[in-house]
Amino acid sequence: MASVVDTAGEPIPTSSVLMSAAKHIDIKCRRENVEFLKCKKKDPNPEKCLDKGREATRCALGVLKDLYHRCKDPMEAYVGCMYYHTNEFDLCRKEQQAFEKQCPLE
């Protein structure tokens, strides 16, 4: 499996990484994501919401980076399981529990 981060230590937002961190991103980036969705609903022109989209992306990447630094081993195990099992949560509950124990949802 590919690494969760690149050589510079920046998170690589693959589907398995994003799925594994989805609950954390939901909690930490809710405001940014809601603002982006409101903007998209108000005006379907993609150019009108670029700033809101950047804020949501910046927040999600920040959460990934924080999680990786605080919970590296359980995060890598969970992401690896999700990758191997094509993002099937039910097959990775043990890894999910270990990850959420070390990095609880706040």
C-alpha positions, 0 to 999 in steps of 0.5 A: 500500500502507498504511504498516507503521506508524501516525502514532505510529510503532507497527507495524500488524500486518497479515498482510503485516507479520506474514508478513514478520517471522514468522521474527524473531518466531519466534526472539525470541518463542518463549518467550512463544508457547510459554507461551501455547500451553501455557496454551491447551492446559491450559485452553481458557477464554480468560480463563485465558490473557489475560496470556500472550496479552498477553505474546506480543502485546507481544513480537511488536509489540516485534519489529515496532517494532525491525525497522522502526527498524533496517531500514525501507527493506528491510522496507517493500519486503518488506512491500509485495511480500508485500501485492501478491502476497497473501503469496506468499513465492516471489514476494518472495525478492529483497526477503526477502534484502535484508531479512534481510541488513540485519536478520539472523535472530539 
